[in-house]
Each structure stands twice: as C-alpha cells, then as structure tokens.
Amino acid sequence: MEISEKLLCLFSAELREENGEYVVEVPRREVDTGSLEPGETYRVALIERDGTDSGPVDRDETSTSADNGPQPPVEPGEMRYVEIEDLGKQGDGIARVERGYVIIVPGTEVGERVKIEVTEVKSNFAVGEVIDEDV
C-alpha cells in the first residue's frame, strides 16, 4: 500500500455507533501535538485490520513490523536537516518530516533550519538535539 506524503497523522481507533451514525474518535494528542485543527475538514481513510490482533492498538508504543503498522520515518542516532515550523506548548521547536511526523527540537525558534541528531523515537513523534545551527 502506498502512503501519501500528505498524511498528517495515523492512529488506530474503534468504530462505534452513536445516535444512528458511526463515529471514529481522533485522539487528543493528534490535535495537541500534531497537524490537526478542530473545525477543519479532513479526508479519512479506513484500513481493514488483518485480523491477527483482537485488542486495541496502544499508539504510545513504537510500531514494529510484527503489527504491520507504519514505522516512524526516523531512527535514533539519525542525522537530519529540518526546518522549525512551529513552537510547542512548552516552547520547543517543532519540525515535520515525512507523512507529517513530528520531531520536537528544544532550544529552537520558528524559521530556523538546523542539523539535528534524533535522540528519541516514539510512534507519533521524535525528539532531536541540535548539532549545527548554521545550515
């Protein structure tokens, strides 16, 4: 399956019926730390589960090839050039890379282009440390 570069977030959710309609809830973290804004319209794709797992997926754990989920597009120790696009609630710089994946870069400002080393990787975000500020 090909995944569009326009993908803003990816998560597993349960489909439920409510008042005659079907509802998929978006996790709060996708709005708080991701690229989604309340009131905006987004295209939604539903992908059928392969049936090998009967429970909900915990997106706080790093995906593995065994769960067939998408892997984060970065790895610990990887060097990257990124541009800081936004600031998080605690003032840390936020860069977005492939599929809208977020890298938090403390000590940076919006508009800066920096070379970072990825120090921590989670399923829905990573943390990077500035290696070179003059790029």
C-alpha positions in Angstrom: 0.0 0.0 0.0 1.3 3.4 -0.9 1.0 6.2 1.8 0.6 9.7 0.6 3.1 12.4 1.7 0.0 14.4 2.6 -0.7 12.1 5.5 -1.0 14.2 8.7 -1.5 11.5 11.3 -2.1 7.8 11.7 -3.7 6.1 14.6 -5.9 3.1 15.4 -9.4 3.7 16.6 -12.6 1.8 17.3 -15.6 2.4 15.1 -18.8 2.8 17.2 -22.4 3.6 16.5 -23.9 6.7 18.2 -27.4 8.1 17.5 -27.7 6.3 14.2 -24.3 7.4 12.9 -20.9 5.8 13.0 -18.1 7.6 14.9 -14.3 7.4 14.9 -12.7 9.4 17.7 -9.4 11.3 17.0 -7.0 11.1 19.9 -6.5 14.5 21.6 -2.7 14.2 21.1 -3.2 14.4 17.3 -4.6 17.9 17.8 -2.4 19.0 20.7 0.9 17.9 19.2 0.0 17.1 15.6 -1.2 18.8 12.5 -4.9 18.8 13.0 -7.2 21.7 13.9 -10.7 21.5 15.3 -13.3 22.8 12.8 -11.3 21.9 9.7 -12.3 19.2 7.2 -10.0 16.2 6.6 -10.2 13.2 4.3 -10.3 10.0 6.3 -9.2 6.6 5.1 -10.3 3.4 6.9 -8.0 0.4 6.5 -9.2 -3.1 7.4 -7.4 -4.9 10.2 -5.7 -8.1 9.2 -7.5 -10.0 12.0 -4.4 -11.2 13.8 -4.9 -8.9 16.9 -8.2 -8.7 18.8 -7.4 -5.7 21.1 -6.9 -2.0 20.6 -3.5 -0.8 19.5 -1.6 1.3 22.0 0.0 4.1 19.8 2.3 5.1 22.6 4.4 2.1 21.8 6.8 2.1 18.9 5.4 0.2 15.9 7.1 -3.0 14.9 7.0 -4.9 11.6 5.0 -7.6 13.5 2.0 -5.3 13.9 2.1 -4.2 10.3 1.8 -0.5 11.4 3.8 2.2 9.7 7.3 2.7 11.1 8.4 6.1 12.2 10.4 7.7 9.4 13.4 8.4 11.6 15.7 6.2 13.8 17.6 7.1 17.0 21.1 8.4 16.1 20.0 9.6 12.6 21.2 13.0 11.5 18.7 15.2 9.7 18.4 18.8 8.4 15.0 20.2 9.5 13.2 23.5 9.5 11.3 24.5 12.6 7.7 25.2 11.6 6.0 25.8 14.9 6.5 26.0 18.7 5.0 23.5 21.1 3.2 24.4 24.3 6.4 24.3 26.3 8.3 26.5 23.8 10.2 23.7 22.0 10.6 23.9 18.2 8.5 21.5 16.1 9.6 20.2 12.7 7.6 17.9 10.4 9.1 15.4 8.1 7.7 12.5 6.0 3.9 11.9 6.5 3.7 14.9 8.8 5.7 13.1 11.5 6.7 15.5 14.3 10.2 16.0 15.6 10.5 18.1 18.7 13.7 20.2 18.9 14.3 22.0 22.2 16.1 25.4 22.0 15.0 26.4 18.5 12.8 29.1 17.0 10.3 29.1 14.1 12.0 29.5 10.8 15.4 28.1 11.9 17.0 25.4 9.7 19.2 23.2 11.8 21.0 19.9 11.7 19.8 17.5 14.4 20.5 14.1 15.8 17.4 12.1 16.6 17.7 11.1 20.3 14.4 9.5 21.0 11.7 7.9 18.7 8.1 7.2 19.6 5.3 6.0 17.3 3.9 9.5 16.9 6.8 11.9 17.5 10.6 12.0 18.0 13.0 14.3 19.8 16.1 15.7 18.2 19.1 17.6 19.5 20.7 20.4 17.6 24.1 19.5 16.2 24.6 22.5 13.9 22.7 25.8 13.9 24.3 27.3 10.8 22.7 25.4 7.9 
